[in-house]
């Protein structure tokens, strides 16, 4: 029953009072920005940067894994060298 009344209310607001809602829409979007900023940054430790948790990996191991990933990416993006027979085709 609650879903039916909420959908009726939403329909009423959108159909009958569209202009009243649309005139406040930019302000609602601006009001959402600080709220999203506060709540969305909670997941990764805020503005202080990413804090490394004790996962058993040292910084050197992370850097080495990064370097290996970069090298793998370079190998995959480099075209295969041509053989001498291929440019005759």
Beta strands, then each sheet from edge to edge (+ up, - down):
end
